[in-house]
Amino acid sequence: MATKRKRRESFGAIRQRSSGRYQASYVGPDGERHNAPQTFDTMTDARGWLATQQAAILTGEWSRHDTARASDAKRGRGVTFAEYAEEWISTRTNRHGDHLRPRTASEYRRLVAGPLKPFSGLRLSSISPESVRSWYSSLITAGTKTQAARAYELLKSIMTTAVADDRLKTNPCQIRGAASASTGKKVKPPSAAELQIILDNITPRYRAAVVLAAWAGVRYGELTELRRKDIEITDGVVIVNVSRAVTHVTGQGFVVGQTKSEAGVRSVVLPPHVNATVEAHLCDEVGRFPESLLFPAADGSRHLAESTFWKHWDPARTAAKRPDLPWHGLRHYGATRAALAGATLKELQSRLGHSTVAAAMRYQHTAGRDEELARRMSDLA
């Protein structure tokens, strides 16, 4: 038996199938025809579905994804969070129109496969505020507060895009302050005496690395991509020119790219008292070619892995009785010393390579400054 002729309605169209059931469709505001996700027993049911779609269009609640999503759900093929997250990561761009950096994309995929895994097989539309709160609470209870904040921030960003894509009506991520949660642990920079002990105990070929981290504030990825051409020595002044960084990406190896932000491209003048350490390193440990790495791996050409450097860093910080000190703590030391020397927030921002003053402020530590201010207040009394 052939399909019967399509019946014209005031809105949309209804066709009776060979099975005797009715199929409804309409042309949406996007100019495309949308079919109902299922057929109907009666023409009245088909007209009821069309009336619902027309009402959604008139009230502004219609979404071009609604019909497709309902159809997919009917067939059990709705877009899952994992599928949409991968599409999001692959196509995500920053405010400059650039795709995510390899290390960032790798970290996002790790979060999706790790803490966000409970959502992987769920359709986007089935992720509710209640399920998000329950998931977040379980991570906090497990003591992974910082990771929970990072995962939540990523989930919220992905869902925000899903709303913009009309795949969701509202964002299910509604937990106030969840993306900014932290463990409350603060990095305590080393004292001058502790820094000296570290310098005395670290493997000699990495002594200049400690100096550059502490006094030039270079990040580990910036440090291990520094080359002979990046160190400028003129009239007794040593300038560290930072313009690149290297990251290790799972499955790709070492990837050389831009600094963390545009502000990361900078030139930093070292204080004179550490010049000799850097100059000696250039003379004794670095190749003569401009492209020679300052701190290469054992073969002299590849980048130095953090796991390899750790074997030298850990004993040195332990000797200083600072097993809690992360390598990043040396940046805090440099920021503190610059602040005590009278650097303005803008100067700190420039020296550390931060894009905002607020970020630079996080690296300031009092280091006895309050005591000095108290003495000055007393002098004015």
Secondary structure, 3 states (H helix, E strand, C coil): CCCCCCEECCCCEEEECCCCCEEEEEECCCCCEEECCCCECCHHHHHHHHHHHHHHHHHCCCCCCHHHHHHHHHCCCCCEHHHHHHHHHHHCECCCCCECCHHHHHHHHHHHHCCCHHHCCCEHHHCCHHHHHHHHHHHHHCCCHHHHHHHHHHHHHHHHHHHHCCCCCCCCCCCCCHHHCCCCCCCCCCCHHHHHHHHHHCCHHHHHHHHHHHHCCCCHHHHCCCEHHHEEEECCEEEEEECCEEEEECCCEEEEECCCCHHHCEEEECCHHHHHHHHHHHHHHCCCCCCCECCECCCCCCECCHHHHHHHHHHHHHHCCCCCCCCCHHHHHHHHHHHHCCCCHHHHHHHHCCCCHHHHHCCCCCCCHHHHHHHHHHHHC
